[in-house]
Amino acid sequence: MKSKLTAAFLSCVMVCSMAGNIQASALPSKNGTMRNVSTAEIVGEMGIGINLGNTMEACGDWIEEVDTKWGDGVLEPKEYETAWGSPIITKEMIEGMSNECFGVVRVPVAWSNMMDKSTYTISPAYTARVKQIVDWVIDADMYCIINIHYDNGWVNNFPYDEEGSMKRYETMWKQIAYAFKDYDDHLIFESQNEELGWESIWNPWSGTQSQKEKSYALCNRINQKFVDVIRTSGVNNPKRHLLISGYNTGIDRTCDSLFRMPYDPVNRMAISVHYYTPVGFAILEDKDESWAKARSTWGTDEDYRELNANMDMMKTNFTDKGIPVIIGEYGCPTKGKETESVVRFLSAVCKAAYDRQMCPVLWATPKGENDGEYGGHYDRNACRISNPDLKKAFDEITGFNGKTPVDPSAEYPVVSKVEYSEKYHQIRITWSPVEGASNYGIAVYLAGKWRVQTQNIPASATSYTTPKNLTPGKSYKVAVAAKAGSVWTANEAIRHAVTVTVK
């Protein structure tokens, strides 16, 4: 999650290491400038995330047919939004995700809904609804990821008509990029979902090497087109952080040497893979298929070995090479599953990714009629994680202690100056006073967590000087909070943190 200070704004004392030439800029709003931070830092701030699944990506020709026969004949975004069982999304549902510990919300989108199929012009109404949800996510102090999802499967046409399909892909991304061009780095674009990989070109179980190379090359060309379109689309997009879809988002296939990360002139990219292994537990419910047998339990020694081997594979091939990793989806059904195994599986995957500096994003959907007691994993009506044991497990993994209550009438300290001393290798931070503050606190974001340096700066002081002889060469985020009455302005402090870059 995007780490949040606790109500006490106390805990751990840290040793801050910074010095040298400094640049500082306030954390921007959803319509602002891009910070000078790496994609790895962005992924680290996300912590753990959740998908708004089976919602804005719901699609199918039957939706229009049903509305024609049984509705008013006028298609609106809500017809698609609710088609796969979701209630209309509200701001409270999104805020609940932030309150529960999540720091990023992935919003899968089927942009072809209500789209002009001849010109590929995306519906302004559909775009406006996606924008509203993105705004709610960012306003709730989280990051947001939007993509082109399954989208009725049109990406499967690439092997048969690459030119026409690439035109459609490029046209759609140009529109998406333009619509969201003013958003800051809290919005991430993802190139595609799971469809970049085609058995019509290469069957992994019986295909030839040349067929494999052809399929991978097509995947790589599409991802490169994505980067090229976004980088030339203006305003904030030349520096936007991008999420690249792996080959079918499979770990072993994405780690194959034939998969290539696209060229990016600003090197602001992460890789996306999904985790639904073993499929008998993570995909199937209570019925066997020809390709797998359904499992109701998970948690054997072999299960853990398999999980850790897969996560180590991603770490070795990407994280250790400086390419951040987002597990864009992981999850399992609840129907036909032992509840304890569901918690065990979800928490184990989350921890395995989180402990390796990857961001795991839970696949969460509306609860279906035949789901188990905790189906969907996130209750969209109660605005909380469905299973309290799962909530407890996530909190133990991330160290989340709940959001800090903020006095809405309290101001927050605005950093007005950052100074440094080359002679003594120390930093001085100055901020505006907050009326009614009893004292101030300083925290620095290190190793994926906000760590408090001091919380006892008197109200009469509006500056803080670090110890001498700090280490130059790194960038840090610094938050200044005020205690007004019994409440710390911690959330506002983090939202308006400054980035201090040591050169």
C-alpha positions as CSV (number, residue, x, y, z in Angstrom):
1,M,0.0,0.0,0.0
2,K,1.0,3.6,-0.2
3,S,2.2,3.8,3.3
4,K,0.3,6.0,5.8
5,L,1.4,7.4,9.1
6,T,-0.4,6.1,12.1
7,A,-2.5,8.3,14.4
8,A,0.3,8.6,16.9
9,F,2.7,9.6,14.2
10,L,5.3,8.0,16.5
11,S,7.0,4.6,16.0
12,C,10.4,3.9,14.6
13,V,13.3,6.3,14.7
14,M,15.4,6.2,11.6
15,V,18.8,7.3,10.5
16,C,18.4,9.7,7.6
17,S,21.2,9.8,5.0
18,M,21.1,12.7,2.5
19,A,23.2,15.7,1.5
20,G,24.6,17.6,-1.5
21,N,22.7,19.7,-4.1
22,I,19.0,19.6,-3.6
23,Q,15.8,19.9,-5.5
24,A,12.5,19.9,-3.8
25,S,8.9,19.9,-5.1
26,A,5.6,19.3,-3.5
27,L,3.7,16.1,-4.3
28,P,1.3,17.1,-7.1
29,S,-2.4,16.6,-7.3
30,K,-4.1,14.6,-10.1
31,N,-3.6,17.6,-12.4
32,G,0.0,18.6,-11.8
33,T,3.6,17.9,-12.7
34,M,5.5,14.7,-12.8
35,R,7.9,14.2,-9.9
36,N,11.5,13.3,-10.3
37,V,11.1,9.8,-8.9
38,S,11.8,6.4,-10.4
39,T,9.3,3.8,-11.4
40,A,10.8,1.5,-8.7
41,E,10.0,4.2,-6.1
42,I,6.4,4.5,-7.4
43,V,5.9,0.7,-7.2
44,G,7.4,0.8,-3.7
45,E,4.9,3.5,-2.6
46,M,2.0,1.4,-3.9
47,G,2.7,-1.4,-1.4
48,I,-0.2,-3.8,-2.2
49,G,-3.2,-3.2,-4.4
50,I,-6.7,-4.3,-5.5
51,N,-8.5,-4.7,-8.9
52,L,-11.9,-3.1,-9.6
53,G,-12.7,-6.3,-11.5
54,N,-15.7,-7.3,-13.5
55,T,-16.7,-3.6,-13.7
56,M,-15.5,-1.2,-16.4
57,E,-14.1,-4.1,-18.4
58,A,-17.5,-5.9,-18.6
59,C,-18.3,-6.4,-22.2
60,G,-20.4,-8.5,-24.6
61,D,-22.7,-8.0,-27.5
62,W,-25.6,-9.3,-25.4
63,I,-25.5,-6.2,-23.2
64,E,-26.7,-4.0,-26.1
65,E,-29.2,-6.6,-27.1
66,V,-30.7,-6.8,-23.6
67,D,-30.9,-3.0,-23.4
68,T,-32.7,-2.9,-26.8
69,K,-35.3,-5.5,-25.7
70,W,-35.7,-4.8,-22.1
71,G,-34.3,-1.4,-21.4
72,D,-34.8,2.1,-22.8
73,G,-32.7,1.4,-25.9
74,V,-30.2,4.1,-24.9
75,L,-26.8,2.6,-24.0
76,E,-25.0,4.3,-21.1
77,P,-21.9,3.4,-19.2
78,K,-23.9,2.0,-16.3
79,E,-25.3,-0.8,-18.6
80,Y,-21.8,-2.1,-18.9
81,E,-20.6,-1.3,-15.4
82,T,-23.3,-3.5,-13.9
83,A,-23.4,-6.2,-16.6
84,W,-21.2,-8.7,-14.7
85,G,-22.7,-8.2,-11.3
86,S,-21.2,-5.1,-10.0
87,P,-23.2,-2.4,-8.3
88,I,-22.7,1.1,-9.5
89,I,-19.3,2.1,-8.1
90,T,-19.4,4.9,-5.6
91,K,-16.8,7.2,-4.0
92,E,-17.3,5.4,-0.7
93,M,-16.4,2.0,-2.2
94,I,-13.1,3.4,-3.5
95,E,-12.4,5.2,-0.2
96,G,-13.0,1.9,1.5
97,M,-10.2,0.3,-0.5
98,S,-7.8,3.0,0.8
99,N,-9.0,2.6,4.3
100,E,-8.5,-1.2,4.2
101,C,-4.7,-0.9,3.3
102,F,-4.5,-0.8,-0.5
103,G,-2.3,1.8,-2.1
104,V,-3.1,1.2,-5.8
105,V,-6.4,0.3,-7.6
106,R,-6.2,-1.3,-11.0
107,V,-9.2,-0.3,-13.1
108,P,-9.5,-2.7,-16.1
109,V,-11.3,-1.1,-19.0
110,A,-13.1,-2.2,-22.1
111,W,-12.9,1.0,-24.2
112,S,-14.6,-0.7,-27.1
113,N,-17.9,-0.4,-25.2
114,M,-20.0,2.3,-26.9
115,M,-17.1,2.9,-29.3
116,D,-17.6,3.7,-33.0
117,K,-16.3,0.5,-34.6
118,S,-15.5,2.2,-37.9
119,T,-13.4,5.1,-36.6
120,Y,-12.5,3.6,-33.2
121,T,-13.7,6.7,-31.6
122,I,-14.1,6.0,-27.8
123,S,-17.4,7.2,-26.2
124,P,-16.9,10.5,-24.3
125,A,-19.4,9.3,-21.8
126,Y,-17.5,6.1,-21.1
127,T,-14.2,8.1,-20.8
128,A,-15.9,10.5,-18.4
129,R,-17.1,7.6,-16.2
130,V,-13.6,6.0,-16.1
131,K,-12.2,9.5,-15.3
132,Q,-14.6,9.9,-12.4
133,I,-13.4,6.6,-10.9
134,V,-9.8,7.4,-11.4
135,D,-10.3,10.8,-9.7
136,W,-11.9,9.0,-6.7
137,V,-8.9,6.6,-6.5
138,I,-6.3,9.4,-6.5
139,D,-8.4,11.6,-4.2
140,A,-8.4,8.6,-1.7
141,D,-4.6,8.8,-1.7
142,M,-3.9,5.8,-3.9
143,Y,-2.3,5.2,-7.3
144,C,-4.4,4.1,-10.2
145,I,-3.7,1.8,-13.2
146,I,-5.8,1.8,-16.3
147,N,-5.4,-0.4,-19.3
148,I,-7.0,-1.9,-22.4
149,H,-8.4,-5.1,-21.0
150,Y,-9.8,-8.2,-22.8
151,D,-12.2,-5.9,-24.5
152,N,-14.3,-8.6,-26.3
153,G,-11.1,-10.2,-27.5
154,W,-10.3,-8.0,-30.5
155,V,-6.6,-8.3,-29.8
156,N,-6.8,-11.9,-31.0
157,N,-7.1,-10.5,-34.5
158,F,-3.5,-9.4,-34.6
159,P,-2.1,-12.6,-36.1
160,Y,-4.6,-12.3,-39.0
161,D,-4.5,-8.5,-39.6
162,E,-1.6,-6.9,-37.8
163,E,-1.8,-3.6,-39.7
164,G,-5.5,-3.1,-39.0
165,S,-5.3,-4.3,-35.4
166,M,-2.3,-2.1,-34.8
167,K,-4.2,0.9,-36.2
168,R,-7.0,0.2,-33.8
169,Y,-4.6,-0.2,-30.9
170,E,-2.7,3.0,-31.7
171,T,-5.9,5.0,-32.3
172,M,-7.4,3.9,-28.9
173,W,-4.2,4.6,-27.0
174,K,-3.9,8.1,-28.6
175,Q,-7.4,8.9,-27.3
176,I,-6.8,7.5,-23.8
177,A,-3.4,9.3,-23.5
178,Y,-5.0,12.6,-24.6
179,A,-7.9,12.2,-22.2
180,F,-5.6,11.6,-19.2
181,K,-2.6,13.8,-20.3
182,D,-2.9,16.2,-17.4
183,Y,-2.8,13.6,-14.7
184,D,0.3,13.4,-12.6
185,D,2.3,10.2,-11.7
186,H,-0.5,8.8,-9.6
187,L,-1.9,7.5,-12.8
188,I,-0.2,4.6,-14.6
189,F,-1.0,3.3,-18.1
190,E,-0.8,-0.5,-18.7
191,S,-0.3,-1.6,-22.3
192,Q,-2.8,-4.6,-22.3
193,N,-4.1,-7.4,-20.1
194,E,-3.3,-11.0,-20.7
195,E,-3.9,-11.3,-24.5
196,L,-0.4,-10.5,-25.8
197,G,0.5,-14.1,-26.9
198,W,-1.3,-16.1,-29.5
199,E,-1.8,-19.9,-29.7
200,S,-2.9,-19.3,-33.3
201,I,0.7,-18.5,-34.0
202,W,2.5,-20.7,-31.4
203,N,1.1,-23.5,-29.4
204,P,3.4,-23.8,-26.3
205,W,2.8,-27.5,-26.1
206,S,3.4,-28.5,-29.7
207,G,4.7,-25.4,-31.6
208,T,8.0,-24.9,-33.3
209,Q,10.8,-22.5,-32.3
210,S,10.2,-20.3,-35.4
211,Q,6.5,-20.1,-34.5
212,K,7.4,-19.1,-30.9
213,E,9.8,-16.4,-32.1
214,K,7.1,-15.0,-34.4
215,S,4.5,-14.8,-31.5
216,Y,7.0,-13.2,-29.2
217,A,8.1,-10.7,-31.8
218,L,4.5,-9.6,-32.3
219,C,4.0,-9.1,-28.5
220,N,7.2,-7.0,-28.4
221,R,6.1,-4.8,-31.3
222,I,2.8,-4.1,-29.7
223,N,4.4,-3.1,-26.4
224,Q,6.9,-0.9,-28.3
225,K,4.0,0.8,-30.1
226,F,2.4,1.5,-26.7
227,V,5.5,3.2,-25.4
228,D,6.0,5.2,-28.6
229,V,2.4,6.4,-28.6
230,I,2.4,7.5,-25.0
231,R,5.8,9.2,-25.2
232,T,4.7,11.4,-28.1
233,S,1.3,12.3,-26.7
234,G,2.3,15.5,-24.8
235,V,1.8,17.2,-21.5
236,N,2.7,14.7,-18.7
237,N,2.7,11.6,-20.9
238,P,6.3,11.8,-22.0
239,K,7.3,11.1,-18.4
240,R,4.4,8.9,-17.3
241,H,5.2,5.7,-15.6
242,L,4.1,2.7,-17.8
243,L,3.2,-0.9,-17.1
244,I,4.3,-3.3,-19.8
245,S,2.2,-6.5,-20.2
246,G,4.3,-9.7,-20.1
247,Y,3.8,-12.5,-22.6
248,N,0.3,-13.7,-21.7
249,T,1.3,-12.2,-18.3
250,G,2.7,-15.7,-17.5
251,I,5.8,-15.7,-15.3
252,D,7.7,-18.4,-17.1
253,R,6.8,-17.0,-20.5
254,T,7.6,-13.4,-19.6
255,C,10.9,-14.6,-18.2
256,D,11.7,-16.2,-21.5
257,S,14.7,-14.6,-23.3
258,L,12.5,-13.9,-26.4
259,F,10.4,-11.4,-24.4
260,R,11.9,-7.9,-24.6
261,M,11.0,-4.8,-22.6
262,P,10.4,-2.0,-25.1
263,Y,12.8,0.9,-25.6
264,D,11.8,3.9,-23.5
265,P,13.8,7.1,-23.7
266,V,13.0,8.0,-20.1
267,N,13.1,4.5,-18.7
268,R,10.0,4.7,-16.6
269,M,8.5,1.2,-17.0
270,A,7.5,-1.7,-14.8
271,I,6.6,-5.3,-16.0
272,S,3.2,-6.9,-15.3
273,V,2.5,-10.6,-14.8
274,H,-0.4,-12.4,-13.2
275,Y,-0.4,-15.2,-10.7
276,Y,-3.1,-18.0,-10.7
277,T,-1.0,-21.0,-9.8
278,P,-1.9,-23.8,-9.4
279,V,-4.8,-23.4,-11.7
280,G,-6.8,-26.2,-10.0
281,F,-7.0,-24.0,-6.9
282,A,-6.6,-20.5,-8.3
283,I,-8.9,-20.8,-11.4
284,L,-11.2,-23.8,-11.1
285,E,-14.1,-23.7,-8.6
286,D,-15.5,-27.1,-7.8
287,K,-15.5,-28.9,-11.1
288,D,-12.6,-30.7,-12.9
289,E,-11.6,-29.8,-16.5
290,S,-9.7,-31.8,-19.0
291,W,-6.6,-29.6,-18.4
292,A,-6.7,-29.6,-14.6
293,K,-8.4,-31.1,-11.5
294,A,-10.2,-28.7,-9.1
295,R,-8.6,-28.4,-5.7
296,S,-10.3,-27.2,-2.5
297,T,-7.2,-26.7,-0.4
298,W,-3.8,-25.1,-0.8
299,G,-0.7,-24.9,1.5
300,T,1.5,-28.0,1.1
301,D,5.3,-27.7,1.2
302,E,5.2,-28.2,-2.6
303,D,2.7,-25.4,-3.0
304,Y,5.0,-23.0,-1.1
305,R,8.1,-24.2,-3.1
306,E,6.2,-23.5,-6.3
307,L,5.2,-20.1,-5.2
308,N,8.6,-19.0,-4.1
309,A,10.3,-20.4,-7.2
310,N,8.0,-18.3,-9.4
311,M,8.5,-15.2,-7.4
312,D,12.3,-15.8,-7.3
313,M,12.2,-16.1,-11.1
314,M,10.6,-12.7,-11.4
315,K,13.1,-11.2,-9.0
316,T,16.1,-12.6,-10.8
317,N,14.9,-11.7,-14.3
318,F,13.5,-8.3,-13.5
319,T,13.7,-6.8,-10.0
320,D,17.4,-7.6,-9.6
321,K,18.0,-6.0,-13.0
322,G,16.3,-2.7,-12.0
323,I,12.9,-3.5,-13.7
324,P,10.1,-3.1,-11.1
325,V,7.4,-5.8,-11.0
326,I,3.7,-5.5,-10.5
327,I,1.7,-8.7,-10.0
328,G,-1.3,-7.1,-11.8
329,E,-3.6,-9.9,-10.8
330,Y,-3.6,-12.7,-8.3
331,G,-6.5,-14.4,-6.7
332,C,-8.7,-17.5,-6.4
333,P,-12.4,-18.3,-6.2
334,T,-14.2,-19.0,-2.9
335,K,-16.7,-21.4,-4.3
336,G,-15.6,-25.0,-3.6
337,K,-12.7,-23.8,-1.5
338,E,-11.7,-24.2,2.1
339,T,-11.9,-20.8,3.6
340,E,-8.6,-21.2,5.5
341,S,-6.9,-22.2,2.3
342,V,-8.2,-19.1,0.5
343,V,-6.7,-16.9,3.2
344,R,-3.5,-18.9,3.2
345,F,-3.1,-18.7,-0.6
346,L,-3.9,-15.0,-1.0
347,S,-1.7,-13.9,1.9
348,A,1.2,-16.2,0.9
349,V,1.2,-14.8,-2.7
350,C,0.9,-11.2,-1.3
351,K,3.8,-11.7,1.1
352,A,6.0,-13.5,-1.4
353,A,5.7,-10.6,-3.8
354,Y,5.8,-7.8,-1.2
355,D,8.9,-9.2,0.5
356,R,10.6,-9.2,-2.9
357,Q,9.8,-5.5,-3.5
358,M,7.0,-6.3,-6.0
359,C,3.5,-4.9,-5.8
360,P,0.8,-7.6,-5.6
361,V,-2.7,-6.5,-6.8
362,L,-5.6,-8.6,-5.7
363,W,-8.2,-9.7,-8.2
364,A,-11.4,-8.6,-6.6
365,T,-14.9,-8.9,-8.1
366,P,-18.5,-8.4,-6.9
367,K,-19.7,-11.4,-4.9
368,G,-21.7,-13.8,-7.1
369,E,-24.8,-15.8,-6.1
370,N,-22.8,-19.0,-5.9
371,D,-19.7,-17.7,-4.2
372,G,-18.6,-18.8,-0.8
373,E,-19.2,-16.6,2.3
374,Y,-16.3,-14.3,1.4
375,G,-16.7,-14.2,-2.3
376,G,-15.2,-11.4,-4.2
377,H,-12.7,-10.7,-1.4
378,Y,-13.8,-7.1,-1.1
379,D,-17.4,-6.3,-0.1
380,R,-18.5,-3.4,-2.3
381,N,-21.6,-2.8,-0.1
382,A,-19.8,-2.7,3.3
383,C,-16.7,-1.1,1.7
384,R,-14.2,-3.5,3.4
385,I,-12.3,-6.7,2.8
386,S,-14.8,-9.5,3.1
387,N,-12.9,-11.9,5.3
388,P,-11.5,-10.4,8.5
389,D,-8.8,-13.1,8.6
390,L,-7.6,-12.0,5.2
391,K,-7.6,-8.3,6.3
392,K,-5.5,-9.3,9.4
393,A,-3.1,-11.2,7.2
394,F,-2.6,-8.2,4.8
395,D,-2.1,-5.8,7.8
396,E,0.6,-8.1,9.2
397,I,2.4,-8.2,5.8
398,T,2.4,-4.5,5.3
399,G,2.4,-3.2,8.9
400,F,-0.7,-1.2,8.2
401,N,-2.3,0.2,11.4
402,G,-5.3,2.0,9.9
403,K,-5.6,5.5,8.4
404,T,-4.9,8.5,10.6
405,P,-8.0,10.6,11.3
406,V,-7.4,14.1,10.0
407,D,-9.1,17.2,11.5
408,P,-10.6,18.7,8.4
409,S,-10.2,22.2,9.8
410,A,-6.5,21.8,10.4
411,E,-4.0,23.1,8.0
412,Y,-0.8,21.2,7.1
413,P,2.8,22.5,7.1
414,V,3.8,23.7,3.7
415,V,7.5,23.3,3.0
416,S,8.7,26.6,1.8
417,K,12.5,26.1,1.7
418,V,15.1,23.3,1.5
419,E,18.7,24.3,2.2
420,Y,21.9,22.3,2.5
421,S,25.4,22.6,3.7
422,E,28.1,21.1,1.6
423,K,30.6,21.8,4.4
424,Y,28.7,19.9,7.1
425,H,26.6,17.6,4.9
426,Q,23.3,18.4,6.5
427,I,19.9,19.6,5.4
428,R,17.5,22.3,6.8
429,I,13.8,22.1,6.0
430,T,11.5,25.1,6.6
431,W,7.7,25.1,6.6
432,S,4.8,27.5,7.1
433,P,3.3,27.5,10.7
434,V,0.0,25.8,11.4
435,E,-2.4,27.7,13.6
436,G,-3.2,25.7,16.8
437,A,-0.3,23.2,16.3
438,S,1.2,21.9,19.5
439,N,4.2,20.3,17.8
440,Y,5.6,19.1,14.5
441,G,7.0,15.8,13.3
442,I,9.3,14.7,10.5
443,A,9.1,11.4,8.6
444,V,11.2,10.0,5.7
445,Y,10.1,7.3,3.2
446,L,12.7,4.5,3.3
447,A,12.6,0.8,2.3
448,G,8.9,1.0,1.4
449,K,7.7,2.5,4.7
450,W,7.4,5.9,6.3
451,R,9.8,6.1,9.2
452,V,9.6,8.8,11.8
453,Q,12.7,10.8,12.6
454,T,11.2,13.0,15.2
455,Q,7.8,14.1,16.5
456,N,8.8,16.5,19.2
457,I,9.6,19.7,17.3
458,P,8.0,22.5,19.3
459,A,5.2,24.6,17.9
460,S,7.4,27.7,18.0
461,A,9.8,26.2,15.5
462,T,9.1,26.0,11.8
463,S,12.3,24.4,10.6
464,Y,14.4,21.2,11.2
465,T,18.1,20.6,10.6
466,T,19.3,17.1,10.1
467,P,22.4,15.7,11.8
468,K,25.8,16.4,10.2
469,N,27.8,14.1,7.9
470,L,24.9,12.5,6.0
471,T,25.4,10.4,2.9
472,P,25.0,12.1,-0.5
473,G,23.8,10.4,-3.7
474,K,20.2,9.4,-3.2
475,S,16.6,10.8,-3.3
476,Y,14.2,10.8,-0.4
477,K,10.7,11.9,0.3
478,V,10.2,13.9,3.4
479,A,6.8,14.6,5.1
480,V,6.2,17.4,7.7
481,A,3.2,16.9,9.9
482,A,1.5,19.1,12.5
483,K,-0.3,17.9,15.7
484,A,-3.4,20.0,16.0
485,G,-5.3,19.1,19.2
486,S,-5.0,15.3,19.5
487,V,-4.8,14.6,15.8
488,W,-1.8,14.6,13.5
489,T,-2.2,15.9,9.9
490,A,-0.3,12.8,8.8
491,N,-2.2,12.0,5.6
492,E,-1.9,15.5,4.3
493,A,1.7,15.5,5.3
494,I,2.3,12.5,3.1
495,R,0.2,13.8,0.3
496,H,2.2,17.0,0.2
497,A,5.6,15.4,0.9
498,V,8.7,16.9,-0.8
499,T,11.2,14.9,-2.8
500,V,14.8,15.8,-1.9
501,T,17.3,14.7,-4.5
502,V,20.9,14.6,-3.6
503,K,23.2,15.1,-6.6
